[in-house]
């Protein structure tokens, strides 16, 4: 962008960066468009606020873009893959982010049938040949029995594959929930076992 090139060429001290107006967040685009319409800005290359509409790339930029590999079918180098893997492994999400991701995933996965744990046990259930799943809340020491892996997975808002992995690895399944007051986050831990009834 021209402004970046000009700052690099002439130096930061030769430019003045100032706030010309304070406004509400929802009005920022409207106010930016007002200034674009009523004043002539040399370094502003866009005609519309928050839009690239009308902007034309230079022939030099277009030539660079033509030579670039398309993202579709692009393969990363082993070095890049290693760096990406390292970044993902060291990334730590906040508790709020984890709760939000869990809620979004659960809503997307189970939006067609929202079933609470209580509703699952009040529905007409018939015993079938298969696996009985016993879910024990470690905090309260209360156990709940489910007639299938699918039923248990739906109640816990996880996939059947995830549930099977917890059973196979004998690991504790943790759920983060906000307390009714909304002031703090509570962690519930579950132990999941499967009994074969065949």
C-alpha positions in Angstrom: 0.0 0.0 0.0 1.3 3.5 -0.8 1.2 4.7 2.8 3.5 1.9 4.0 6.0 2.6 1.1 5.9 6.3 1.9 6.6 5.7 5.6 9.5 3.4 4.8 10.9 5.9 2.3 10.4 9.2 4.2 10.5 7.9 7.8 7.8 7.7 10.5 8.7 11.1 12.0 7.6 12.9 8.8 4.0 11.7 9.2 1.3 12.7 11.7 -1.1 10.0 13.0 -4.1 11.5 14.7 -7.6 10.5 15.6 -10.0 12.9 13.8 -13.2 11.6 15.3 -14.5 9.4 18.0 -17.7 7.4 17.3 -19.6 4.3 18.2 -18.3 1.0 16.9 -21.4 0.4 14.7 -20.9 3.8 13.0 -17.2 3.4 12.1 -17.7 2.3 8.5 -20.3 5.1 7.9 -18.0 7.7 9.3 -15.0 6.5 7.3 -17.1 6.7 4.2 -18.1 10.3 5.0 -14.4 11.3 5.1 -13.6 9.4 1.9 -16.5 11.2 0.1 -15.8 14.7 1.4 -11.9 14.9 1.5 -9.2 14.1 -0.9 -6.7 11.7 0.7 -3.6 11.0 -1.3 -2.7 7.8 0.4 -6.2 6.3 0.4 -6.4 3.9 -2.5 -9.9 2.6 -1.9 -13.1 4.4 -2.7 -15.4 2.5 -0.5 -14.9 2.0 3.3 -14.3 -1.6 4.3 -14.4 -2.8 0.6 -11.9 -3.4 -2.2 -14.6 -2.5 -4.7 -13.1 -0.4 -7.6 -9.5 -1.1 -6.6 -7.3 -2.2 -9.4 -4.0 -4.0 -8.9 -0.9 -2.8 -10.7 0.4 -4.9 -13.6 3.4 -5.6 -11.5 1.2 -7.0 -8.7 -0.9 -9.0 -11.1 2.3 -10.6 -12.6 3.4 -11.6 -9.1 0.0 -13.1 -8.3 0.0 -15.1 -11.6 3.2 -16.9 -10.7 1.9 -17.8 -7.2 0.8 -21.4 -6.6 -2.9 -21.9 -6.2 -4.0 -22.8 -2.6 -6.0 -25.7 -4.1 -3.7 -28.7 -4.2 -0.8 -26.7 -2.7 1.6 -28.9 -0.6 3.5 -27.4 2.3 7.2 -28.2 2.6 8.2 -30.6 5.4 9.8 -27.7 7.3 6.5 -25.7 7.2 4.5 -28.7 8.3 6.9 -29.2 11.2 6.5 -25.5 12.2 2.7 -25.6 11.9 2.6 -28.8 14.0 4.8 -27.3 16.7 2.7 -24.1 16.8 -0.6 -26.2 17.2 0.9 -28.3 19.9 2.1 -25.3 22.0 -1.1 -23.3 21.5 -3.2 -22.8 24.7 -6.8 -21.7 24.6 -8.4 -19.7 27.3 -11.2 -21.3 29.4 -13.7 -19.0 27.7 -12.5 -20.0 24.3 -12.7 -23.7 25.2 -16.3 -23.3 26.4 -17.3 -21.3 23.3 -15.8 -23.9 21.0 -17.5 -26.7 22.9 -20.9 -24.9 22.6 -20.5 -24.2 18.9 -19.4 -27.8 18.1 -22.3 -29.2 20.2 -24.9 -26.9 18.5 -23.6 -27.8 15.0 -23.4 -31.5 15.7 -26.7 -32.0 17.6 -28.8 -29.1 16.3 -31.3 -31.5 14.7 -32.1 -33.2 18.1 -31.5 -31.3 21.3 -32.0 -33.9 24.0 -31.1 -33.4 27.6 -29.9 -36.1 29.9 -33.2 -36.1 31.8 -35.2 -36.4 28.6 -33.1 -39.4 27.5 -34.1 -41.3 30.7 -37.8 -40.4 30.5 -38.2 -41.5 26.9 -39.4 -45.1 26.2 -36.3 -47.2 26.1 -36.1 -50.8 25.3 -33.1 -53.0 26.1 -31.2 -54.2 23.1 -28.3 -56.5 22.6 -25.2 -54.4 22.6 -23.0 -52.3 24.9 -24.2 -50.8 28.2 -22.4 -47.6 28.9 -21.8 -46.5 32.5 -20.9 -42.9 33.0 -19.8 -41.9 36.5 -19.5 -38.3 37.6 -16.3 -38.3 39.7 -17.2 -35.1 41.5 -20.6 -36.3 42.8 -20.0 -40.1 42.5 -23.3 -40.4 40.7 -23.5 -43.1 37.9 -25.8 -43.0 34.9 -26.4 -46.0 32.7 -27.0 -45.7 29.0 -28.3 -48.5 26.7 -25.9 -47.7 23.8 -22.8 -45.8 22.9 -24.9 -43.5 20.7 -27.1 -42.6 23.6 -24.2 -41.9 26.0 -22.4 -39.8 23.3 -25.5 -37.7 22.7 -26.0 -37.1 26.4 -22.3 -36.0 26.8 -22.3 -34.0 23.5 -19.4 -35.9 22.0 -19.1 -38.2 19.1 -19.2 -42.0 19.4 -15.6 -42.2 18.3 -14.5 -39.7 21.0 -16.4 -41.7 23.6 -14.8 -45.0 22.5 -11.3 -43.3 22.8 -12.0 -42.3 26.4 -13.1 -45.9 27.2 -10.2 -47.4 25.4 -7.6 -45.1 27.0 -9.3 -45.2 30.4 -8.9 -41.4 30.6 -11.2 -39.0 32.5 -13.6 -37.0 30.3 -13.7 -33.3 31.5 -16.5 -30.8 30.8 -16.2 -27.1 31.5 -19.5 -25.4 32.6 -20.3 -22.0 34.0 -21.9 -22.0 37.4 -25.6 -20.6 37.5 -24.3 -17.2 38.6 -22.0 -17.0 35.6 -19.1 -15.8 37.8 -16.9 -18.8 37.6 -16.2 -21.9 35.5 -16.8 -25.4 37.0 -15.1 -28.5 35.8 -17.0 -31.8 35.9 -15.1 -35.1 35.4 -16.5 -38.3 34.2 -15.3 -41.9 34.0 -16.8 -43.9 31.1 -17.0 -47.7 31.1 -18.6 -50.1 28.6 -20.2 -53.4 29.6 -20.8 -55.9 26.8 -24.2 -57.6 27.2 -23.9 -60.1 24.4 
